Amino acid sequence: MPAGRQVADGDPARGHVLVRSYGCQTCHAIPGVAGVKGVVGPPLDRFARRAMIAGLVPNEPAVLLRWLENPPQISPRTAMPDMGVSRADARDIAAYLYSLE
């Protein structure tokens, strides 16, 4: 994992479960998540190695947490909806995404 891409108190195993429960696979192809392989959003493989989130903002833990909690607040024209992700869930999802190298 690139330096600085860790989320304090984030549980990647719980994040893996949460991406399924929030239905992230509806829009994204996600390694290790069975079911629909959405094509609306980018595939999330190798997420930890990406420089940008949605091609808009730096891929840094603090920014990713804000993005997961409310994407339209960062980019009003994004196709990614506000899914009502809590801060605790965002930490775990971010930890999971950063495990995808």
CYANA upper distance limits for C-alpha pairs under 8 A (distance plus 0.5 A):
  1 MET  CA      5 ARG  CA      7.06
  1 MET  CA     48 ALA  CA      6.76
  1 MET  CA     49 ARG  CA      7.86
  1 MET  CA     98 TYR  CA      7.41
  1 MET  CA     99 SER  CA      7.43
  1 MET  CA    101 GLU  CA      6.96
  2 PRO  CA     48 ALA  CA      7.36
  2 PRO  CA     49 ARG  CA      7.18
  4 GLY  CA     60 GLU  CA      8.03
  4 GLY  CA     61 PRO  CA      8.23
  5 ARG  CA     48 ALA  CA      7.55
  5 ARG  CA     60 GLU  CA      7.02
  5 ARG  CA     61 PRO  CA      6.63
  5 ARG  CA     98 TYR  CA      6.84
  6 GLN  CA     61 PRO  CA      7.29
  6 GLN  CA     95 ALA  CA      6.99
  6 GLN  CA     98 TYR  CA      7.37
  7 VAL  CA     61 PRO  CA      6.68
  7 VAL  CA     91 ARG  CA      6.80
  7 VAL  CA     92 ASP  CA      8.44
  7 VAL  CA     94 ALA  CA      7.31
  7 VAL  CA     95 ALA  CA      6.07
  8 ALA  CA     91 ARG  CA      8.10
  9 ASP  CA     91 ARG  CA      7.55
  9 ASP  CA     92 ASP  CA      8.25
 10 GLY  CA     15 GLY  CA      8.41
 10 GLY  CA     88 ALA  CA      8.43
 10 GLY  CA     91 ARG  CA      5.30
 10 GLY  CA     92 ASP  CA      4.84
 10 GLY  CA     93 ILE  CA      8.11
 10 GLY  CA     94 ALA  CA      7.71
 10 GLY  CA     95 ALA  CA      5.65
 11 ASP  CA     15 GLY  CA      6.63
 11 ASP  CA     91 ARG  CA      7.92
 11 ASP  CA     92 ASP  CA      5.21
 11 ASP  CA     93 ILE  CA      8.27
 11 ASP  CA     95 ALA  CA      6.48
 11 ASP  CA     96 TYR  CA      7.62
 12 PRO  CA     16 HIS  CA      6.61
 12 PRO  CA     92 ASP  CA      6.03
 12 PRO  CA     93 ILE  CA      7.12
 12 PRO  CA     94 ALA  CA      8.10
 12 PRO  CA     95 ALA  CA      5.22
 12 PRO  CA     96 TYR  CA      4.40
 12 PRO  CA     97 LEU  CA      8.18
 12 PRO  CA     99 SER  CA      7.54
 13 ALA  CA     17 VAL  CA      7.20
 13 ALA  CA     92 ASP  CA      8.29
 13 ALA  CA     96 TYR  CA      7.24
 14 ARG  CA     18 LEU  CA      6.68
 14 ARG  CA     92 ASP  CA      6.55
 14 ARG  CA     93 ILE  CA      8.00
 14 ARG  CA     96 TYR  CA      8.36
 15 GLY  CA     19 VAL  CA      6.69
 15 GLY  CA     89 ASP  CA      7.58
 15 GLY  CA     91 ARG  CA      8.36
 15 GLY  CA     92 ASP  CA      4.81
 15 GLY  CA     93 ILE  CA      4.46
 15 GLY  CA     94 ALA  CA      7.65
 15 GLY  CA     95 ALA  CA      7.18
 15 GLY  CA     96 TYR  CA      5.60
 15 GLY  CA     97 LEU  CA      8.46
 16 HIS  CA     20 ARG  CA      7.43
 16 HIS  CA     33 VAL  CA      8.33
 16 HIS  CA     93 ILE  CA      7.24
 16 HIS  CA     96 TYR  CA      6.35
 17 VAL  CA     21 SER  CA      6.90
 18 LEU  CA     22 TYR  CA      6.47
 18 LEU  CA     89 ASP  CA      7.72
 18 LEU  CA     92 ASP  CA      8.37
 18 LEU  CA     93 ILE  CA      7.13
 19 VAL  CA     23 GLY  CA      6.64
 19 VAL  CA     24 CYS  CA      5.81
 19 VAL  CA     25 GLN  CA      7.83
 19 VAL  CA     93 ILE  CA      7.13
 20 ARG  CA     24 CYS  CA      6.63
 20 ARG  CA     25 GLN  CA      7.18
 20 ARG  CA     33 VAL  CA      7.38
 22 TYR  CA     83 MET  CA      7.85
 24 CYS  CA     28 HIS  CA      6.55
 25 GLN  CA     29 ALA  CA      6.23
 25 GLN  CA     30 ILE  CA      6.75
 25 GLN  CA     33 VAL  CA      7.61
 25 GLN  CA     35 GLY  CA      7.73
 25 GLN  CA     36 VAL  CA      6.36
 25 GLN  CA     37 LYS  CA      6.15
 25 GLN  CA     38 GLY  CA      6.20
 26 THR  CA     36 VAL  CA      6.28
 26 THR  CA     37 LYS  CA      6.92
 26 THR  CA     38 GLY  CA      5.27
 27 CYS  CA     37 LYS  CA      7.55
 27 CYS  CA     38 GLY  CA      4.41
 27 CYS  CA     39 VAL  CA      6.02
 27 CYS  CA     40 VAL  CA      5.34
 27 CYS  CA     41 GLY  CA      5.74
 27 CYS  CA     42 PRO  CA      8.42
 28 HIS  CA     37 LYS  CA      6.52
 28 HIS  CA     38 GLY  CA      4.95
 28 HIS  CA     39 VAL  CA      6.25
 28 HIS  CA     40 VAL  CA      7.11
 28 HIS  CA     41 GLY  CA      5.62
 28 HIS  CA     42 PRO  CA      6.29
 28 HIS  CA     43 PRO  CA      5.67
 28 HIS  CA     44 LEU  CA      7.10
 29 ALA  CA     33 VAL  CA      8.43
 29 ALA  CA     36 VAL  CA      8.18
 29 ALA  CA     37 LYS  CA      4.92
 29 ALA  CA     38 GLY  CA      5.91
 29 ALA  CA     39 VAL  CA      7.37
 29 ALA  CA     42 PRO  CA      7.73
 29 ALA  CA     43 PRO  CA      5.04
 29 ALA  CA     44 LEU  CA      6.71
 29 ALA  CA     45 ASP  CA      8.26
 30 ILE  CA     37 LYS  CA      7.70
 30 ILE  CA     43 PRO  CA      6.60
 30 ILE  CA     44 LEU  CA      5.75
 30 ILE  CA     45 ASP  CA      6.72
 31 PRO  CA     44 LEU  CA      7.73
 31 PRO  CA     45 ASP  CA      6.48
 31 PRO  CA    100 LEU  CA      8.38
 39 VAL  CA     43 PRO  CA      7.93
 40 VAL  CA     79 ALA  CA      8.49
 41 GLY  CA     79 ALA  CA      8.36
 41 GLY  CA     80 MET  CA      8.15
 44 LEU  CA     97 LEU  CA      8.00
 44 LEU  CA    100 LEU  CA      8.15
 45 ASP  CA    100 LEU  CA      6.36
 45 ASP  CA    101 GLU  CA      7.49
 46 ARG  CA     50 ARG  CA      7.51
 46 ARG  CA    100 LEU  CA      5.47
 46 ARG  CA    101 GLU  CA      4.69
 47 PHE  CA     97 LEU  CA      6.48
 47 PHE  CA     98 TYR  CA      6.79
 47 PHE  CA    100 LEU  CA      6.04
 47 PHE  CA    101 GLU  CA      6.78
 48 ALA  CA     97 LEU  CA      6.99
 48 ALA  CA     98 TYR  CA      4.93
 48 ALA  CA     99 SER  CA      7.04
 48 ALA  CA    100 LEU  CA      6.16
 48 ALA  CA    101 GLU  CA      5.75
 49 ARG  CA    101 GLU  CA      6.62
 50 ARG  CA     59 ASN  CA      7.16
 51 ALA  CA     58 PRO  CA      6.57
 51 ALA  CA     59 ASN  CA      5.83
 52 MET  CA     56 LEU  CA      6.69
 52 MET  CA     57 VAL  CA      5.89
 52 MET  CA     58 PRO  CA      5.04
 52 MET  CA     59 ASN  CA      5.13
 53 ILE  CA     57 VAL  CA      5.84
 53 ILE  CA     58 PRO  CA      6.57
 53 ILE  CA     59 ASN  CA      5.76
 53 ILE  CA     64 LEU  CA      7.89
 57 VAL  CA     63 VAL  CA      7.93
 58 PRO  CA     63 VAL  CA      7.48
 59 ASN  CA     63 VAL  CA      7.23
 59 ASN  CA     64 LEU  CA      6.91
 60 GLU  CA     64 LEU  CA      6.49
 61 PRO  CA     65 LEU  CA      6.67
 61 PRO  CA     94 ALA  CA      7.80
 62 ALA  CA     66 ARG  CA      7.02
 63 VAL  CA     67 TRP  CA      6.62
 64 LEU  CA     68 LEU  CA      6.57
 64 LEU  CA     94 ALA  CA      7.26
 65 LEU  CA     69 GLU  CA      6.72
 65 LEU  CA     87 ARG  CA      7.73
 65 LEU  CA     90 ALA  CA      6.08
 65 LEU  CA     91 ARG  CA      6.96
 65 LEU  CA     94 ALA  CA      7.24
 66 ARG  CA     70 ASN  CA      6.72
 66 ARG  CA     71 PRO  CA      7.77
 66 ARG  CA     74 ILE  CA      8.29
 67 TRP  CA     71 PRO  CA      5.03
 67 TRP  CA     73 GLN  CA      8.43
 67 TRP  CA     74 ILE  CA      7.15
 68 LEU  CA     82 ASP  CA      8.45
 68 LEU  CA     85 VAL  CA      7.06
 68 LEU  CA     90 ALA  CA      6.30
 68 LEU  CA     94 ALA  CA      8.46
 69 GLU  CA     82 ASP  CA      7.38
 69 GLU  CA     83 MET  CA      7.90
 69 GLU  CA     84 GLY  CA      6.95
 69 GLU  CA     85 VAL  CA      5.42
 69 GLU  CA     86 SER  CA      6.76
 69 GLU  CA     87 ARG  CA      7.18
 69 GLU  CA     90 ALA  CA      6.86
 70 ASN  CA     74 ILE  CA      7.75
 70 ASN  CA     81 PRO  CA      7.99
 70 ASN  CA     82 ASP  CA      5.36
 70 ASN  CA     83 MET  CA      7.81
 70 ASN  CA     84 GLY  CA      7.76
 70 ASN  CA     85 VAL  CA      8.06
 71 PRO  CA     75 SER  CA      6.66
 71 PRO  CA     76 PRO  CA      8.06
 71 PRO  CA     78 THR  CA      7.54
 71 PRO  CA     80 MET  CA      6.76
 71 PRO  CA     81 PRO  CA      7.01
 71 PRO  CA     82 ASP  CA      6.48
 72 PRO  CA     76 PRO  CA      4.72
 72 PRO  CA     77 ARG  CA      7.22
 72 PRO  CA     78 THR  CA      6.52
 72 PRO  CA     80 MET  CA      7.70
 72 PRO  CA     81 PRO  CA      7.17
 72 PRO  CA     82 ASP  CA      7.10
 85 VAL  CA     89 ASP  CA      6.60
 85 VAL  CA     90 ALA  CA      6.62
 86 SER  CA     90 ALA  CA      6.50
 87 ARG  CA     91 ARG  CA      6.73
 88 ALA  CA     92 ASP  CA      7.10
 89 ASP  CA     93 ILE  CA      6.59
 90 ALA  CA     94 ALA  CA      6.37
 91 ARG  CA     95 ALA  CA      6.65
 92 ASP  CA     96 TYR  CA      6.77
 93 ILE  CA     97 LEU  CA      6.66
 94 ALA  CA     98 TYR  CA      6.59
 95 ALA  CA     99 SER  CA      6.88
 96 TYR  CA    100 LEU  CA      7.40
